[in-house]
């Protein structure tokens, strides 16, 4: 008989039956994968980003493959809050996993309004706040690039909802730990690390940018070491649960994220190659825990040994 492993995890007030989630923007609204995998087995579905009003997104082409990843510039296309509530939320309520709604906006007021309206609905278990969006009131600077702006958005969401709140941080900053600390001070339930890295690809023959928007977000295996480093650094200095995301392709990748300090993980662009990638990660993670004779998957969180590092690992790395 196989060893029984407790796969349950807690991210602040959000309790999940297992630590495997989908990443926003890579799994649609879940219903698209209903016939391809057992969606109900997942710990949570994180929806495509939702704004107050519908968004058409960026001009094509929106996706470009790179040697170890994927560039995308979809432009946050979504049906808007009303369309989501009418057409997507009813199925999500019946699906089984926890429902985490990713929200985005151009102004602080947009986030506050989304949080308030979603709080009144059944079937929404938590919010994930995308702060990589441009702050229109501040000339287009991303909310997530400034600690005070990130804190302001986080506080606005927390004040307008009773649901657990996760804040998704961007790696395109000078000091991610400083931003994580500013967000953590606003009584959020957890952090999602990381969003995509800014990147660009150009056709050498024609000189044309491979994305219609020119610059896009890089995901996939190429960014996994960046994600692991970010999770590790934040876990060392911020007492808040972390959801690891960025380049996770396999169950062993998930183990790496957990050991770095994550409590749960999100499977993203791996889904484009293998539609049932999240399901594979979940079964593989359970099998790994059984092989290691672990009673609970949560025992992996933070279980890392860094050889030869004395003092501040971040300073040591910078000085190397």
HUKACOR-V820444 format. One line per field, one symbol per residue. ss: DSSP state (h for helix, s for strand, l for the rest). psi: psi as a letter, one per 40 degrees, with the letter a starting at -180 (. if undefined). burial: b if it has 24 or more other C-alpha atoms within 12 Angstrom, else e. A space follows every 50 residues. Layout:
# HUKACOR-V820444
ss->???
psi->???
burial->???
This chain:
# HUKACOR-V820444
ss->lllllsllsssllssslllsssllllllllhhhlllllhhhllsssllls llllslllllllssssllsssslllllslhhhhhhhhhhhhhhhhllsss sssllllhhhhhhhhhhhhllllllssssslllsshhhllsshhhlhhhh hhhhhhhhhllllssssssllllllhhhhhhhhhlllllsssslllssss lsllllllslllllssssslhhhhhhhhhhhhhhhhhlllssssllllll hhhhhhhhhhlllssssllhhhhlllhhhhhhhhhhhhhhhllllshhhh llllllllllllhhhhhhhl
psi->hihhhheiihgbehhidiehiihheeebfdddedeeigdeeidihhiihh idiihdaiiiiehhiidfahhifdffhieidddddddddddddeddiihh hhiiieiddddddddddddeiiehdiihhheeihhdefeehhdeehdddd ddddddddeeieiihihhiiefidgdddddddddeefidiihhiaiihii ihhdddeiieideciahhaaddedddddddddddddehgiihhhigehdi ddddddddddeidiihhbeddddhdfdddddddddddddddefhdhdeed hegihhhehhahdddddde.
burial->eeeebbbbbbbbebbbbbbbbbbbbbbbbbbebeeeebbbbbbbbbbbbb bbeeeeeeeeebbbbbeebbbbbbbbebbbbeebbeebbebbbebbbbbb bbbbbbbbbbbbbbbbbbbebebbbbbbbbbbbbbeeeeeebbbbbbebb bbbbbbbbbbbbbbbbbbbbbbbeebbbbbbbbbbbbbbbbbbbbbbebb beeeeeeebbbbbbbbbbbbbbbbbbbbbbbbbbbbbbbbbbbbbbbbbb bbbbbbbbbbbbbbbbbbbbbbeebbbbbbbbbebbbbbeeeeeebbbbb bbeeeeeeeeeeeeeeeeee
